[in-house]
């Protein structure tokens, strides 16, 4: 059963006592992304993934402001991408 977009979420918690990150997500993109990284999986279904990040992965989470490009910058980056694909 697919969850409505308004109910999809990802919760990331760092447990100081355990020293690991816990992830609980119902967002399909994150389910696919974190499925390989979790060591101890508590729940894995088509619509939900919950568990602890494996110790072999170093992980941190950050929030940053999105970069706003001007039309000139967008055009310049587009041309640069075309040139790199032509190689």
Buried (B, 14 or more C-beta within 10 A) or exposed (E): EEEEEEEBEBEBEEEEEEEBBBBBBBBBEBBEBBEEBBEEEEEEEEBBBBBBBBEEEEEEEEEEEEEEEEEEEEEEEEEEEEEEEEE
